[in-house]
């Protein structure tokens, strides 16, 4: 343990640190999907149609906005809420059809500290439980660590959102704890579950994603190896 001249424990030095690069919304392209800066005129209609397949509106329960009752209403919301630099929203497009099927964003961006969060993830039924949904998250985290040089990548969600919590662990995030009564949305309390990946963990997480996304890991739609089975063992994972 490091100590200062007063004998107090202190953190390790971060040598030669330079602030990370602020994301600009540059396109991110994989084998199955492409991420583009969310544009209401280009993507809103496709997204609204894709979200309308969820006739029960289950996908909006844990988001602080929506559901929307028309493509026009959704387009107006994008214009009012999703055109800034933090959060910085992406549309996720299917590589074959070219249609937008979901969104995700970078947010709470601190380039000076090298910390950035992924959130506002809303995959339509066309994306859920597909390899392209995983690839979209991989493309975003690879951009953060390899291109923009961040030290910490965060994932936060309502502690009652079991699907989001399972997804975070599957993707290689480490569970850090629950912030009780962290916020409120839609007139109700939210305890927030926190997860992260840090730069020292990224090479192993990246390698697991690359192996899982490889074409030879699939027979049709069936995976040969699961993504968690390829991840390094993490003692901080939830039971």
ABEGO torsion letter per residue (X at the ends): XBBBAAGBBBBBBBBGBBBBBBBAGBBBBBAABBBBBBBAAAAAAAAAAAAAABAAGAAAAABABOBBABAAAAAAAAAAAAABAOBBBBBBBBAAAGBBABBBBBBGBBAAAGBBBBBGBBBBAAABGBAAAAAAAAAAAAAAAAAAGBABBBBBBBAABAAAAAAAAAAGBBBAEBBBGABBBGGBBBBBBBBBBBAAAAAAAAAAAAAAABAAABBEABBABBAAAABBBBAABBX
